[in-house]
């Protein structure tokens, strides 16, 4: 997903993996830093639900958790949806809340020009990649900025009309990785698991370069090909 903006108008471009689809949303004003964070968090929730990685919407999961808690407090038998593993659902919600909290903390410490949602595969070659690029966003503050709720309605209206996230076939559960690009001195080294900052940035750079077609193949493929070329040269020199 790609988000960009200009001083006169805020342009949001959403990029999804299927057929390299993009969606453009134009906003007539500045966006707050908190608003950019809301865009990313709400898009992450949407992607996870639309790609069948969570059993229900985030708000439904939160509501059901409160309902379960109230039933336990009132010593009533907790009701669950048929076929729903509630403990697993609780763990998923807890993990997602942790990632959202980390994103909010990062946005409060640094400008975040790029966020990646990667489903399945590896960080270098994910099965599905969603890019949120906010490099050109004109971040503002105060009453002159656009209301975040209005921007969110416009963003999701355009996204659902384009129908880029829906898929008729079922999708298996996949590992979800969130990568965010922030200032190197912002004090954040990673989300979960907490990898070193150097590897965090390097893997993000490799992925972005390949997905944006700035290198002809993945980094690992280039290293493998280089080793093959080196071995072939040594064989010729020894003959």
Buried (B, 14 or more C-beta within 10 A) or exposed (E): BBBBBEEEEBBBBBBBBEEEEBBEBEBEBBBBBBBBBBBBBBBBBBBBBBBBBBBBBBEEBBEBBEEBEEBEEEEEEEEBEEEEEBEEBBEBBEEBEEBBEBBBBBBEBBBBBBBBBBBBBBBBBBBBBBBBBBEBBBBBEEEEBBEBEEBBEBBBEBBBEBEBBEEEEEBEEBEBBBBBBBEEEBEBEBBEEEEEBEEBBEBBEBBBEBBEEEBEEBBEBBEEEEEEEEEEEEEEEEE
